[in-house]
Amino acid sequence: MPFDYAKVKDILVCPKTKADLVLEDQALVCTNPEARLSYPIVDDIPRLLLDEASELSVEQWGDVMSKHGRSRTTGEPA
């Protein structure tokens, strides 16, 4: 069964910060501006492990937040 972000978006959180996650291509991105973590989705399975997360640059993270209607500085919904 393919990963259905729409069904789980209200319950998924970043394991490090407990902030919301947004779907960006084949990753889930933490909306916390201090963490800026991106968790990969491999074979339709979100890998919400800190060891597998990568940290986005401030600019990359801001671009993702903007694309999802969130503040480029706080990650909060605009």
C-alpha positions in Angstrom: 0.0 0.0 0.0 1.5 3.4 -1.0 2.2 6.0 1.7 -0.8 8.2 2.0 0.3 11.5 3.6 -3.2 13.0 3.6 -4.5 10.2 5.9 -1.7 10.6 8.5 -0.6 14.3 8.3 -2.5 15.2 11.5 -0.7 12.6 13.6 2.8 12.5 12.2 5.4 14.6 14.1 9.1 15.1 14.0 10.6 12.5 16.5 13.1 15.1 17.7 11.0 18.2 18.1 7.4 17.0 17.9 6.8 19.7 15.3 4.5 19.1 12.3 5.9 17.4 9.2 5.2 18.5 5.6 5.6 16.2 2.5 8.2 17.4 0.1 9.0 15.0 -2.8 10.1 11.7 -1.2 10.7 13.2 2.2 8.9 14.5 5.3 10.3 17.9 6.4 10.2 19.1 10.1 8.6 22.5 10.4 10.8 23.4 13.4 13.2 26.2 12.2 16.0 25.1 14.6 16.0 21.5 13.5 15.3 21.8 9.7 15.3 18.0 9.4 14.3 16.0 6.4 13.3 12.4 6.8 13.4 10.1 3.7 10.5 8.0 2.4 11.9 4.7 1.2 9.7 2.2 -0.7 6.6 4.2 0.5 7.7 3.9 4.2 8.6 7.1 6.1 11.9 6.6 7.9 11.4 8.7 10.9 14.8 7.9 12.4 17.2 10.6 13.5 20.1 8.6 12.1 18.6 8.7 8.7 17.5 12.4 8.7 19.4 15.1 6.9 19.6 18.7 7.9 18.4 21.2 5.3 20.2 24.6 4.9 18.2 27.6 6.2 17.5 28.6 2.5 16.4 25.1 1.5 14.1 24.8 4.6 12.7 28.3 4.0 11.9 27.3 0.3 10.1 24.2 1.5 8.1 26.1 4.1 7.1 28.8 1.6 6.0 26.1 -0.9 3.7 24.7 1.8 2.1 28.0 2.8 4.2 28.4 6.0 6.4 31.1 7.3 10.0 31.0 5.9 11.3 31.9 9.4 9.0 30.2 11.9 7.5 27.3 9.9 4.1 28.3 11.2 1.1 28.3 8.8 0.8 31.6 7.1 
